[in-house]
Amino acid sequence: MTTFLYKRNLGKRKGYIDGVFGSGRVMEWIRILMNNNFRVIKKTIKENCNDEGNVLDIGCGTGYFSRLFNNANYVGIDNSDKYIKFANTKYGGKFFVMDANKMDFKKENFDVVLMISFLHHLSDRELKGIFNDVKRVLKKNGKLIIIDPVPVNEQSNFIRRFIFSHDRGCCGRSKEQISRLLENYFKIEKYEVRNSLSCTLQLFICGI
Ligand SMILES: C[S@@+](CC[C@H](N)C(=O)[O-])C[C@H]1O[C@@H](n2cnc3c(N)ncnc32)[C@H](O)[C@@H]1O
């Protein structure tokens, strides 16, 4: 239903939106403006993740959240070479073009894996493969931290519903839908819903 709403609302405007967001610089500025400098997401990450150990940010985009990790060994991956080029220029060379479906990291390597505004870009089939691989690369006491918008119909007001209905992601999911996908691989330790300026977000903290 959500996917249907998304497709119906976006229609022919998708090409235009893809064009605008294709540039790393434009993508980062629009997201900073729409998210009030990412105040809510930054606070949520800081509250739930220490700046230490090995951190993997999957679907890191322009690398904005790497600024929260000055002590940790942070690595960001994204399948957009434009965003990774921008991230490496702006935030230093810790970003790699890599498809999350084909990750190339050794077993039990990371203390934290982040997925910020990433899940709704992937199909259920892709996510199952990615969760399986995340479980492989996480240390036994590691954490998977997911921050993703709730589906359009659960966004907390008309403006947030309007904004998320124009998102490029295919697959906004409810708590239940994400939980069903996660529970074959992880234990969900914490769930919260928070409002940022433009979006109602859900947070999952998962252990193995
Ligand atoms: C909404 S952006 C979020 C970027 C960043 N996490 C942030 O919050 O600023 C989603 C990102 O996922 C990336 N992405 C989508 N599918 C991917 C895949 N299969 N492998 C790696 N990255 C992917 C996109 O290129 C995009 O940069």
The ligand as a Tripos MOL2 file, in Angstrom:
@<TRIPOS>MOLECULE
LIG
   27    29     1     0     0
SMALL
NO_CHARGES

@<TRIPOS>ATOM
      1 C1         18.5880    8.8690    1.7740 C.3       1 LIG1
      2 S1         20.2540    8.4850    1.4130 S.3       1 LIG1
      3 C2         20.9260    8.5000    3.0570 C.3       1 LIG1
      4 C3         22.3700    8.8690    3.0810 C.3       1 LIG1
      5 C4         22.9880    9.0220    4.4800 C.3       1 LIG1
      6 N1         22.8810    7.8080    5.2400 N.3       1 LIG1
      7 C5         22.3570   10.1750    5.2060 C.2       1 LIG1
      8 O1         21.4800    9.9280    6.0490 O.co2     1 LIG1
      9 O2         22.7210   11.3160    4.9120 O.co2     1 LIG1
     10 C6         20.2750    6.7290    1.0020 C.3       1 LIG1
     11 C7         21.6150    6.2860    0.4780 C.3       1 LIG1
     12 O3         21.6240    4.8780    0.2410 O.3       1 LIG1
     13 C8         22.4350    4.6370   -0.8860 C.3       1 LIG1
     14 N2         22.1330    3.2880   -1.4280 N.ar      1 LIG1
     15 C9         20.9730    2.8510   -1.9800 C.ar      1 LIG1
     16 N3         21.0890    1.5530   -2.3540 N.ar      1 LIG1
     17 C10        22.3550    1.1610   -2.0080 C.ar      1 LIG1
     18 C11        23.0820   -0.0550   -2.1300 C.ar      1 LIG1
     19 N4         22.5200   -1.1490   -2.6880 N.pl3     1 LIG1
     20 N5         24.3440   -0.1090   -1.6700 N.ar      1 LIG1
     21 C12        24.9250    0.9770   -1.1120 C.ar      1 LIG1
     22 N6         24.2880    2.1770   -0.9560 N.ar      1 LIG1
     23 C13        23.0220    2.2600   -1.4130 C.ar      1 LIG1
     24 C14        22.0690    5.7770   -1.8390 C.3       1 LIG1
     25 O4         23.0540    5.9970   -2.8360 O.3       1 LIG1
     26 C15        21.9660    6.9440   -0.8550 C.3       1 LIG1
     27 O5         23.1790    7.6390   -0.7190 O.3       1 LIG1
@<TRIPOS>BOND
     1     1     2 1
     2     2     3 1
     3     2    10 1
     4     3     4 1
     5     4     5 1
     6     5     6 1
     7     5     7 1
     8     7     8 2
     9     7     9 1
    10    10    11 1
    11    11    12 1
    12    11    26 1
    13    12    13 1
    14    13    14 1
    15    13    24 1
    16    14    15 ar
    17    14    23 ar
    18    15    16 ar
    19    16    17 ar
    20    17    18 ar
    21    17    23 ar
    22    18    19 1
    23    18    20 ar
    24    20    21 ar
    25    21    22 ar
    26    22    23 ar
    27    24    25 1
    28    24    26 1
    29    26    27 1
@<TRIPOS>SUBSTRUCTURE
     1 LIG1         1 GROUP 0 **** ****
